[in-house]
């Protein structure tokens, strides 16, 4: 089923949602329409329990060029308090996206600059075209990074390298991004979306409860001490142990029957 928003679409097929930013003429730069689309899409996905994973990509040659420069060129945007509220509103988009209970797979088909870079890093898995490029471009405009880049990038590649990319605002290609560790795989452009959807389809066989709790606990793990994490782990185990999915999985294991969520077998299925 295809849902059409103001400047994006959500296509739901076989328990996978594909959310496509659709402003290809400006490399899918973020404007108020795309911001509102994210809020609406998030509400729809949360209420549709048949969606087991979400793929994020961009239409055309770019993934997301960051904030729309044309949207920055107005008097309101020069008012500090207006700008602060605007950025905080966009942070809600990223926070909700990051904390979505289902896996989010970024299919980075082209340039991911500025806030587009932040958006890519908020995904749980990041697949990229060999044509993809990444840039913390904020320094070029004389502003600090936003939309969570200060949160995500140092955690993924370390403070020293994060400072380099932020302070130089240099462009890196997919190969370097992979070497830095924030890309999972690189694909030819014509195969990227198919590979992302194939990966996303595996989660239809997974426990939604265990998947959501695992994401939530990993997201908190670097900010909590051992005792706090141990409490959360114990709570998570207790919740999952009471689920029908767990009971069925244990039963299949004891009967020496194939389990539903076997990543290696699922990867081989369908190529």
C-alpha positions in Angstrom: 0.0 0.0 0.0 1.3 3.4 -1.0 0.9 6.4 1.4 1.6 9.8 -0.2 2.7 12.7 2.0 3.6 16.3 1.2 7.1 15.6 0.0 7.7 11.9 0.6 6.0 8.5 0.3 5.7 5.4 2.4 5.3 2.1 0.5 4.3 -0.9 2.7 4.7 -4.3 1.1 5.2 -7.7 2.8 5.6 -6.2 6.3 8.4 -3.8 5.1 7.8 0.0 4.9 10.0 2.0 2.5 10.0 5.7 3.3 11.3 7.8 0.4 12.2 11.5 0.7 10.8 12.9 -2.6 12.3 16.3 -3.4 14.9 15.0 -6.0 15.3 18.5 -7.6 17.0 19.7 -4.4 18.6 16.4 -3.4 15.8 15.8 -0.9 16.7 18.8 1.3 14.7 19.0 4.5 12.0 21.7 4.5 8.8 22.0 6.7 7.0 19.6 4.5 9.5 16.8 5.0 9.7 17.6 8.7 5.9 17.2 9.0 6.0 14.1 6.8 8.3 12.4 9.3 5.9 13.1 12.2 3.0 11.7 10.2 4.9 8.7 8.9 6.1 7.9 12.4 2.5 7.9 13.8 1.4 5.7 11.0 4.2 3.1 11.4 3.7 3.0 15.2 0.0 2.2 14.7 0.6 -0.4 12.0 1.9 -3.4 13.9 2.2 -5.4 10.7 5.3 -3.4 9.7 8.3 -5.2 11.0 11.1 -3.0 9.6 11.5 0.4 7.9 13.8 1.3 5.0 14.7 5.0 4.5 16.0 6.3 1.2 15.9 9.3 -1.1 14.5 9.8 -4.6 16.8 10.7 -7.5 20.6 11.0 -7.2 20.8 12.2 -3.6 19.8 10.8 -0.2 19.4 14.0 1.7 21.3 17.3 1.3 20.5 18.5 4.8 18.5 21.6 5.5 17.0 23.5 2.6 19.2 26.6 2.1 16.3 28.5 0.7 14.4 27.9 3.9 17.3 29.4 5.9 17.2 32.7 4.0 14.5 34.5 5.9 14.2 36.9 8.8 12.6 34.3 11.2 15.5 32.0 10.7 17.9 34.7 11.9 16.0 35.1 15.2 17.9 33.0 17.8 14.8 31.9 19.7 12.9 30.9 16.5 16.0 29.0 15.3 16.3 27.2 18.7 12.7 26.1 18.7 12.9 25.0 15.0 16.0 22.8 15.7 14.4 21.3 18.8 11.3 20.4 16.8 13.5 18.6 14.2 15.3 16.8 17.1 12.0 15.3 18.0 11.9 13.7 14.5 15.4 12.2 14.9 14.7 11.1 18.5 11.5 9.3 17.5 13.1 7.8 14.5 16.1 6.5 16.6 13.8 5.1 19.2 11.3 3.4 16.8 10.7 -0.1 18.1 11.3 -1.7 14.7 14.7 -1.8 12.9 15.4 1.2 10.6 17.6 0.5 7.6 19.1 3.4 5.7 19.6 2.9 2.0 22.0 5.8 1.2 21.7 6.2 -2.5 23.7 9.4 -2.9 24.9 12.5 -1.0 24.1 12.6 2.7 25.2 16.1 3.8 24.6 18.1 6.9 21.4 17.0 8.6 21.2 14.2 6.0 24.4 12.8 7.4 22.8 12.9 10.9 19.7 11.2 9.6 21.7 8.4 8.0 23.5 7.8 11.3 20.3 7.6 13.2 19.4 4.4 11.3 20.1 1.0 12.9 21.7 -0.4 9.7 23.3 1.7 7.0 23.7 0.3 3.5 25.1 2.6 0.8 25.5 2.9 -2.9 29.1 3.0 -4.1 28.2 6.5 -5.3 27.2 7.7 -1.8 29.1 10.5 -0.2 28.9 11.9 3.4 29.7 15.3 4.7 29.3 17.1 8.1 28.9 20.3 6.0 27.8 22.6 8.8 31.2 24.4 9.1 30.8 25.5 5.5 27.8 27.6 6.5 29.3 28.8 9.8 27.1 26.8 12.1 27.5 23.8 14.4 26.2 20.3 13.5 22.6 19.5 14.5 20.0 16.7 14.4 22.1 14.5 16.7 25.4 14.5 14.9 27.2 15.4 18.1 25.5 12.3 19.7 25.9 9.7 16.9 29.2 10.4 15.3 31.6 10.3 18.3 29.9 7.1 19.5 30.4 5.5 16.1 33.9 6.5 15.2 35.4 8.1 18.3 35.9 11.7 19.4 39.1 12.5 17.5 37.8 11.3 14.1 34.4 12.9 14.7 36.2 16.3 15.4 38.1 16.0 12.2 35.0 15.4 10.0 33.0 18.1 11.8 35.8 20.8 11.8 37.0 20.2 8.2 33.6 19.5 6.7 35.4 17.4 4.1 33.5 14.9 1.9 34.1 11.2 2.4 33.1 8.4 0.0 31.4 5.1 0.7 34.7 3.2 1.0 36.1 5.5 3.7 32.7 5.5 5.5 32.9 1.7 5.6 36.4 1.8 6.9 35.4 4.2 9.6 32.7 1.7 10.7 29.4 3.4 10.2 28.4 1.6 7.0 27.4 -2.0 7.0 27.7 -2.8 3.3 28.3 -1.1 -0.1 26.3 -2.0 -3.2 26.0 -1.0 -6.8 23.3 1.7 -7.2 20.9 -0.5 -9.0 21.0 -3.2 -6.2 20.9 -1.0 -3.1 17.2 -0.7 -2.5 16.6 -4.4 -3.2 19.3 -5.4 -0.8 17.9 -3.1 1.9 14.4 -4.4 1.5 15.7 -8.0 1.5 17.5 -7.3 4.8 14.4 -5.6 6.3 12.2 -8.6 5.3 14.1 -10.9 7.7 12.6 -9.1 10.7 9.1 -10.3 9.9 10.3 -13.6 11.4 11.7 -12.0 14.5 10.1 -11.3 17.9 8.8 -7.7 17.8 9.0 -7.6 21.6 12.6 -8.8 21.7 13.6 -6.6 18.8 12.1 -3.4 20.3 13.6 -4.1 23.7 17.1 -4.9 22.3 17.1 -1.6 20.3 16.0 0.3 23.4 18.6 -1.2 25.7 21.5 -0.7 23.2 20.4 2.9 22.7 20.8 3.4 26.5 23.9 1.3 27.0 26.6 3.9 26.7 24.9 6.3 29.1 24.2 3.9 32.0 26.4 2.1 34.6 26.6 -1.7 34.8 24.1 -2.0 37.6 21.5 0.0 35.8 22.0 -2.0 32.6 21.8 -5.2 34.6 18.4 -4.2 35.9 17.2 -3.3 32.4 18.5 -6.6 31.0 16.7 -8.6 33.7 13.5 -6.7 33.1 13.8 -7.4 29.3 14.5 -11.1 29.9 11.4 -11.3 32.1 9.2 -9.6 29.5 10.4 -11.7 26.6 10.2 -15.0 28.6 6.5 -14.4 29.0 5.9 -13.9 25.3 4.3 -16.5 23.0 7.1 -16.1 20.5 9.7 -17.2 23.1 7.6 -20.2 24.1 7.2 -21.3 20.5 10.9 -20.8 19.7 11.9 -23.0 22.7 9.4 -25.6 21.7 10.8 -25.7 18.1 14.3 -25.9 19.4 13.5 -28.8 21.8 11.8 -30.7 18.9 14.8 -30.1 16.7 12.6 -28.1 14.3 14.0 -25.1 12.3 13.7 -21.8 14.2 11.9 -19.0 12.5 14.6 -16.3 12.8 17.8 -17.8 11.4 19.7 -14.9 9.9 22.1 -16.9 7.8 19.3 -18.9 6.2 17.2 -15.8 5.6 20.1 -14.1 3.9 20.5 -17.0 1.5 16.8 -17.1 0.8 16.1 -14.7 -2.1 19.8 -13.9 -2.7 
